[in-house]
């Protein structure tokens, strides 16, 4: 079994001081949301063994804040995931993202997390989902919001066999859904 966690970067400023999209940083809400989703991940093991992060500033910041929140949420010692920054995740389409996932076979983590951008991440989550939680699938159909997390399981021990429509959507959550659950 292989588990894939798809995390979209958190909310960002509208424009970077440099004027380059790649340099956009998280805004205050984005920082809070990245911490909230990191805390949730830390409270719902198993944790990722490897994390692939877009080189965009907002994706790196999302990981750094989520990583710190995961550490805070986990009481027992756990091994830190292997982290790799990848230029190719920035602006990637679903087919490119799938190719990146299949390449994880080299390091062979049981649980892999990607932190990237829409529309590619949202489209990938939808295209990988073949079955699973119907309510989660319905919620995911609308959008993969900032700091949104889709978790899919694949009935294989080989990342190179991950394919569209073969994943089981285990969970979809976001800071907004986490807040709604607390308010209920």
N, C-alpha and C positions, 0 to 999 in steps of 0.2 A: 504494500500500500504506500502511496506517495500522497502527501498533502501539500497543496499550493495555497498560499495566502497572497491575494492581490490587494495592495493598499495604494489608493490614490493619495498623492500629496495633500497636505492640509491647505486651508484658505490662505490666499496670498494678497499682497499689496497689488494695486492695479497696474502700476508701472514701476520698474526698477530705476533707481537713480541713474544707472548707466544707459537706460533706454533699451536695453537688451532683455528680451523675454526670459532667456536662460538665467538671468541674474535676479529675477523677482524673488523676494523674501516672504516669509510667513508674516501675516499680520497678527495682532493680538489674539483674535479668535482662532486663527490657525495654530498658534502656539498652545492654546488651551485644548483645542480639539486633538492635536497630535499627542498631548499628554494623556487625554482621556482614552484614546484608542490604544495607546501603549499600555495603560493601566489595565484595560480590558484584556488585551492579549496576555499580559502577565498573569492575570487571574484565570485564564482559560487555556492551560497547557494542553497539548504539548507545544513548546516554543519552537520557532524556526531554527534549523541547523545552519542555514545559509540565507543571506539577505543580499539581493541584487538591487542596487539603488541607482536611479538616474543621476547624472552629474549636475543637473539643474540645482541651483541653490535651494529652492523650495523643497525638493525631494530629499536632499541631504539633511536639511534642517528637520524635516518631518521624521526621518530616521533617528537623528540624534536625540530629539526630544522623546520620541516613542521608546527608544532604547533605554533612556534614563528612567522613564516611567515603568517599563517592564522590570528593570532591576529593582526599583522600589517596591513593586507589587509581589515580587518573588522572594519568599522567606528563605527557602533552602538554596544552597549553592547550585548553580547550573552553569554549564559550559556556555561561553559566549559564542554567538553564531559567527561564522565566517562571513565577512562583509566585502562586497566588491562593488566599486563604482563603475558604471557602464555608460559610456556616451550614447550607445545605440538604443538605450531605453527612452531617451528624450525624443518625443514626437513619433515613437514607433507605432506601426500598425499591428493589428493582431497577428498576422503571419510572421512578422519579425519577432514579436514577443514570444510566440510559440517556439520559434527556432532557438531563442535564448533559453527558454525553459528546457528544451530537449538537450541543450549543451550542458545542463547541470549534471548529466550522466557522468561527466568527467570526475567531479568531486563527490557525486552520489549522496547528496543529503536526503534524508527521509522526508524532511519538511523544508520547503523553499518559500521565501517571501520575495515578491517583487514590489518595489515602490516606484511608481511612474505617474503617467499623465493620461488624461482623457483627450481625445475620444478612444484611443487605443486600448486602454485598460478596461473601460466599460464594455467595449465591443468584444474584447477577449473573454471577459467573464461570461458574457452571454453566449458566445460561440463555444466555449468549453463545456458549458452546462448541458448535460444530457438528462439528468434526473436530480432528485433531491427534494429539499424542503420547498413545498409549493408557495407558501407565504413569502419566503425569502426570495424565491425566483420572481414572484410578482413585484415585490418591492425593488429588486435589482433591475427589472425591465425598464423602469422609468429613468434611472440614472445611477451612476456610481459617483456619489457626491464627494466633495473634498473630505479627506480623512475617512472615506468609506472603505470598508474591508469586506471582501468576498473570500470565503474559504471553501476550497473544493478538494475532494478526495478522488484519487484515481486507483482503480483496482489493478495495479501493476507495481513491479519493483524496479522498473526501468524508465527513467525520465524520457528516453528517446521514443517510448511508446505512447506518451501523452498526445492526445489528439482531440480535435473539435468534437463536441457532443459526447465525449467519453467520461466527463467529470460528473461527480455527484456534488451538488451544491449543499454543503453542510450548514453554512451560516452566512448571512449577510447582515452587517451592522454598520452603524455610523454614529458619530457623536450625537446627532439629533435623535436617533432611535434609542440610544443609551439614556439620554435625558428624558425622553418620553416614558421609558420603562421605570425610571426613578419617580416620575410624577404620578404614575398610576397607583 
